[in-house]
Amino acid sequence: VWFMPKHKAWLTAGKDFKIRQWNISPIAQKHEMGDPVQLHSDLITDYTEILSPFCVATCSLDRSIVLYDLKNREALRRFDRKHVTGIRHMRYMKNFGGMIISTGFEIYANVWGP
């Protein structure tokens, strides 16, 4: 479960390899879930919010990173197969040119450009 402060929404991922967006309103006591979206073929391990373009990135043990536009519900870009056995963590570095840094089970990190 991840909270996305810029999107003002929650994101969950489960054993079915799908992400779900939740809009939770404590005022209205209403919990809405969007339709699940399949972006990966293995366990989703991390997420990060991207500011430009305004989207989220998810990574997975399937060795891919997907940039996903939550508003328009579409995948914007996919980075594939640079990790040997899967991606465990990633971070968005907005102060360093908008790079994404990802780590897997290797002894190195990958840097992805905008």
N, C-alpha and C positions, 0 to 999 in steps of 0.2 A: 504494500500500500504506500503510495507516494502522494504528498500534497504538492500542488503546483501553484505557488503564490501568484505568479504573473497571469496564469489562466484562470485563477480562482476556481479550481476544480481538483478532484481527486482522481488518481489513476490506480487501477489494480490489475494484476496479472496472475493467472492461475496455471494449473497443470494442463489446461487445454491450449496453452501457448497463445492465448488471445489477451488483448488489453481491453479494459472497460473504463469509460469515463463516467465519473459520478459528480453530479451537481447537488450539493447538500446545502439546504437552506434552513438554518436553525430558527429563523423568524417564522417561516411558513410551516416548519416541521415537515418538510417534504424532502424526499430522497429520490432523485431521478437517475436512472442508469441508461446510458446510451447503448446501442447495439454493440455486441462484442466485435472486435476487429482482429483478424489473423494477419500478423505482420511477420511472424517468425515460425520456424519449424522445430524449435526446441525451447527449453525453459528461458523465460525473460529474466535477466539478472539485475538490470539497472535502468535508470532513466535520467534524463536531464532536460531542463527547459532551455531552448535556444531562443535568442532574442531577434536574430536576423538570419533567415526568415523566422517569423514568430511561429514556433512549432515545438514539439517535443521530440527527443531522440530516445529510442529504446535500443538496448543491446541484448544479446542472447548467447546461449551456448551453441547456437547454430553458426557462430562466427560472423554474424552480421550486425550492422548498425542501421536502423531505419529512422529517417526524419519523417515525422507524421504531423500533418496539419489537423488539429482537433476540430477547428471551426468548419472546415470544408470536408473533413473526414476523408483525406486522401494522403497516400504516401508521396512524399516529395522527392526523396532520394534514398538510395541504398548503397552502403559501403560493405563489400563482401570479402570474405575469405583471406584476410591478411593475418589473422590469428590461427595458430595451429589447431587448438582444441576448443576454442570458445572464448567469449568475452565475459569477464567477471565484473568489471567496473569501468566507468567512464566519467569524465568531467568536461564541462564546457568552459573554455577559458576566454571569456569575453574581452578581458583586458589585454590579451595577446593575439589579436587579430581574428578572434572568433574560432579558434581551433578546438577540436575535440580530441582529448587524449584518452585512449582506451588501454586497459591492461587485461591480460588473460592469464594463462598458466605458464607463459614463457618468462624469460628473464629480462625482457625488454617491454617498452610501451610503444604503441603506435600513435602517430599524430596525424589527424585528418584535417585538411584545409577546407576553407569555406567554398 
